[in-house]
Amino acid sequence: MEAADFYTGLVAELYEPLRGSVPEAAEYLGLIRRFGEPALELGCGGGDPLVELRAAGLDVEGVDSSADILRVCRAKAHRAGVDVVVHHQRMEELDLDRSYRLIFLAGPSFSLLTDDAIALRALERIGAHLAPGGVAWIPLFVPEPLTAEELGMTRTAVDERGDEISVSFLSQQRDELARTQRTLLRYRRVTGGTAEVVDREWELHWHTREGFAALASRAGLTVAGVLGEDGSPAEPSETEITVVLSRE
């Protein structure tokens, strides 16, 4: 299932309250100040960290393939009293009337592009929107398969309306050759004793460093750096990295 179809309806409403971690706006504020404005966040979702970056006065826009989750983002910006410019487009079809000094993802959402052909088209469109001297900041990771103990586990929370919400990990399929992992998730919200339930398949497609560099080269981009979690050059064994790209 493509990201545009996954993050709709109930899933778009519950995704952020149930996610495992929240992007720290300070990290991306530093990136934008380092590389310059304007900036563009790909896969901006419900507005973390985009809304905080706009509140800091930075010229940064957002893009997401889900219209529903962009409504969540706009509502968050409205509550914060800031204006946001967001575009409802797929990464691989990016077509905006600006170029950017920095194009970034605040997390490994590039792995939501379900195969290498789509990833290549996305890299081509990223390159087409980079200003001279601009860079693309793309986190990548190799997802870990769920253990037997993790299958069936449920993550719970209470949302801003006071409703009980949860996501459960029902099953998983992994193809090492195709570099894909599909996880069946069940999202649930209980309002006044009535439960709303949606099952969705969450698909990830990961890249080897060599394979991603080859795709970037085909897209006319150069790998300017491969960084580990601490921002230093990544060790060969690291599976969570950030690839910094520039135009050739």
N, C-alpha and C positions, 0 to 999 in steps of 0.2 A: 504494500500500500504506500502510495506517495505521501509526502508530508502534507501536501495541500488537502488531501482527503483525510489524513489522520487527525489533524488539529482542527476539528470542526465540532459544533454543537457542544455537548456535555464535556468532551475531552478538552476543547479550547478553554472552557470555563474552569476546569479543575486542574489543568496541567501544572500551572505555576504553584498553586498552594501545595501540590503533592510532589513536586520535583525534589531531587536529593540535595541540590546545592543552588545557590544564588550567585550570579556574576557580581563581582565587586566593581562598582563604578569607578573607584579610584584607579584601578589598573588601566582602564580604557581611557580615562581622562589623561593619564600620563602618556599613553600611546598617541593620542590625538595631539597633545602639546608637543610631542617629540617629532611626529611626522608631518603635522600641519592639517589645516582645514581647507576645504570642507572634507568631511568624513562620511562614510556610508557603512551602516551596520547591516549585514546580510543575516536573514533569519532572526529578525528583531523580536519576534514573538509578542509577548504581552508587555514589553517595554522595559525590561531589565537588561542592560543598564541605560537604555536610550533616554528614558524620561529624566533620570538624574543627570545625564550628560547635557541635556537641553536646559535643565534647571541651572546648570553651571554656566550657561551662556555660550556653549560650544555650537558651532555650525555642523551639525550631524543629522543625517536623515536615516530612515530605516526602510527595509524591504522585507516582505514575507509573502509566502505563497498562499497563506490561509487568510481569507477575508474575516473569518470569525475571530481569530486571535488578534487581528489588527483592531477589531472593535474593542477587545480587552485593553489593548495598548492605548487607544485613544481615550478610553474611559479613565485609565490610570493617569494619563497626562492631564485630563480635565480636572481630576481630583487634586492633582499637584499644582494646578494653576499655570501650566506651561503649554506652549504650542509645540506640536510635533508634526513633521512632514514624513509621512510613511507612504510607501508604494506597494500596491498589491500586484506583485510579479513573482514569477519563478526565477530562481538564480540563473538557470540555463537559458532564460529568455529575457534577461535584463536589458532594458532599453529605456534609458533615462536621458534627459537633456543636459546633464552636467557631467563633469569629470571630477575625480576626487583624489586628494593627496593620500588618503588612507581608506582602504576598504577592508573591513574586518568582520570576523564572526566572534561573538562572545561565548564561545563553547564549540564543541566539535559537531555542529549541525551540518557541516559539509558531508558527513557520513550518512545523512538522510537522502542523498542523491543515490539512486538505487543501482547504478552500474557505471562502468568507466566511460561509456559514450556520453551519458548525461553529465558526468563530472567534467569531461573535456569541454563540452559546450559551455558549462558554467565558467570554467577557467578562461575560455575565449571571451565571454561577455565581461568577466571581471577585468581582463586586460584591456578591453575596448573602453572601459570607463576609468582607467587610471590616468591621472594627470602626469605630465612629464616629471620624472623623479619620484612619482608616487609608489607606494608599496601596498601589497595585499598581505593580510595577517590571517593565516588559516590554521586553526588547531585541528589536529588529527588524532585519532586513537584507534587501538585495536580492542574491541569490546571483549570483556571476559564472559565466557558462558556461565549461565546460572548453575549453581551446584544443586544437588538433589534436595538439600535442606532449603535452598532459596525458592525452588519451585513451589508455588502455592502460597508464598508469603504475601502479606498485605501491609501496605503503608497507609496510615490513617491520619486524618487531621480534622479540624473544624474550620470552615471557611468564614468569611467576613459576615455572612448572613446568619451564622450560628448553626449551619447544617453540618451533619456528619458526612464526611467525604472519604473515599478510599480508592486505592488502585491495587489490584492483585495481579501477580505474575503467574499465569495459568500454565503455559507451556512454551517450549522454545525449539526451534530448528536452526541448525548451523551448517553452513557449507563452506569448508575451508578452501576449496578450489575456486569457488565463485566469490569468496570473501564476503559472504552475506550471513546475517543473523536475523531471524524473525522471531519475535516474542509476542505471544498473545496476551494482551492486557485486558483487565476488566475494571472499568471506571464505574463508581457507584456514589450516588448522593441520596441521603435520606432527609426528606423534608416533611415534618409533621407526621412521621410514621409511614410515609409513602416513599418507596425506593425507585429511583431512576437508574437504570443499568445500561451500559454500552460496552460491548466487546470490540477491541480494535487490535489489528496486527501491526506491530511497530518493527519496521525493517531498517536495518543498518547495513551499509556497504563500506568496508574499510579498505585502506590502501597500504601497500608496502612503500617504503621511502623511495626505492628505485622506481617503482611503478608510477608514483605520484610525480616524481621529477620528470619522468618521460612524458606524462600528460601535460605538465606545465610547459615543457619545451615545445611540444606540438602546438600549444596555445600561444606561443610567442613570448613566454615568460621565463625568467631566470630565477633559480633558487638562490636567494641572497643569504639565507641562513636557515638552520634547523635547530630549534631551541628546545631544551628540556623544561620541566615544570618550574625550575628556579630561574629561568631566563638565560642560563649559560648554554653553550653548545651541547646538544643532546648526545648522550652516550648511545652506541649502537644497540644496546639492549633495551632502551627506553621505548615504551609503546604509547605514551602520551606525549606528543610533541606539538610544536608550532612551526609551520613552514612559512618563511617570509619570502614573498615573491616580488620581483620587479619586472618591468617591461624590458625586453631585449632591444 
